Every structure is written in C-alpha cells, then in structure tokens.
Amino acid sequence: MAEWSFLTNHAQALLCIAHDPGVRLIDIAAALGITERSAYAIVNDLSTAGYVIKEKDGRRNRYEVQGHLPLPGPAIRSTTVGEVLAVLIGDSGAVTPVARRKSSNVA
C-alpha cells in the first residue's frame, strides 16, 4: 500500500517553518523525505503566494509565516493559516507571536 499523508508537502513545510523560523532547506527536506531542490521549490511557492516572508539573516534565511492570510481554496477560505497552524502546533507554536507582531504593526 502506498504511503500518503493528510497534509501536503506545502503544509508540512509551513509547519516546519512555524516551528523554527530559522530552519534550513536541508532540514525541511529531511523532515519531509524530499530533496533539497523540492524543499526550495515548496518554500518558493509559499513565499510567492505571500504565506511566508523570506528575509536574509547573514548567510541564512529567516522566515515569517503570515498567519492572518486565508487558506487557499474556496471551501475553506474563512479559515486563516494561523488558525490551522495553531491547531496543528498547539499552544507552544511560533504562530501566535507572528499574529501579535502583525496586529501591533497596524495600530
């Protein structure tokens, strides 16, 4: 029987980034069981779609999840990325500070 997952590789990569905003592509690839090139493509997709902001930090990248954005897809548009990540990560996740930062920038 073929292996499958409830979460796509994009969702799993987003979880890795939410857990550790300084995660390396090689670590995302290892966690997902994919190549580093595939991990790069996934993170690039997330960045291009606006779900992740990528910032240079020396020679490495740091990522910021945009938890306030709605999930893609017409059936679940009323749910935000941050709400889903909060459920999957739990209370100790890195999503809450991102949401606070965004709301404090607006005020």
C-alpha positions in Angstrom: 0.0 0.0 0.0 1.4 3.4 -1.0 2.1 5.9 1.8 0.0 9.1 2.0 -0.5 12.0 4.3 -3.4 14.2 5.4 -1.1 17.2 4.9 0.5 18.2 1.6 4.3 18.8 1.5 3.5 22.5 1.3 1.5 22.3 4.6 4.3 20.2 6.2 6.9 22.7 5.1 4.9 25.5 6.6 4.7 23.6 9.8 8.5 23.2 9.9 8.8 27.0 9.3 6.3 27.8 12.0 8.2 25.6 14.5 11.6 27.1 13.6 11.7 30.4 11.5 15.4 29.8 11.0 15.0 26.3 9.6 17.3 25.4 6.8 16.1 24.0 3.5 18.1 20.8 4.1 16.3 20.3 7.4 12.9 20.8 5.7 13.8 18.3 3.0 14.9 15.7 5.6 11.8 16.2 7.7 9.6 15.7 4.6 11.6 13.0 3.0 12.1 15.1 -0.2 15.1 16.6 -2.0 16.5 19.9 -1.0 15.6 21.2 -4.5 12.0 20.2 -3.9 12.1 21.9 -0.5 13.4 25.0 -2.2 10.5 24.9 -4.7 7.9 24.5 -2.0 9.3 27.4 0.1 9.5 29.5 -3.0 5.8 28.7 -3.8 4.8 29.7 -0.2 6.9 32.9 -0.5 5.5 33.8 -3.9 1.9 33.2 -2.7 2.6 35.5 0.3 2.2 32.9 3.0 5.9 33.2 4.1 8.1 36.2 4.1 11.8 35.3 3.5 14.5 37.6 5.0 18.2 37.3 4.8 20.0 36.9 8.1 23.7 36.8 7.3 24.2 33.8 5.1 21.0 32.1 6.1 17.3 32.9 5.7 14.7 33.5 8.3 11.1 33.1 7.6 7.9 34.7 8.9 4.6 32.9 8.5 1.7 35.2 7.5 -0.9 33.6 9.8 -3.5 36.2 9.0 -4.0 35.1 5.4 -6.9 32.8 4.4 -6.2 29.3 3.3 -6.3 28.8 -0.4 -9.3 27.0 -1.8 -13.0 28.1 -2.0 -14.2 25.5 0.6 -12.0 26.8 3.5 -11.5 30.5 2.7 -13.0 31.6 6.1 -10.1 29.8 7.9 -6.7 31.5 8.3 -3.3 29.9 8.0 -2.6 30.9 11.6 -5.8 29.1 12.9 -4.8 25.9 11.2 -1.2 26.1 12.4 -2.4 26.8 15.9 -4.4 23.6 15.9 -1.6 21.5 14.5 1.2 23.0 16.6 -0.7 23.7 19.8 -0.3 26.5 22.3 3.5 26.4 22.2 3.8 27.2 18.5 5.5 30.1 16.8 2.4 31.3 15.1 1.0 33.4 17.9 3.9 35.9 18.0 3.6 36.4 14.3 0.0 37.3 14.7 0.8 39.7 17.5 3.5 41.3 15.6 1.2 41.9 12.6 -1.5 43.4 14.7 0.9 45.6 16.6 2.2 47.0 13.3 -1.2 48.0 12.3 -2.0 50.0 15.4 
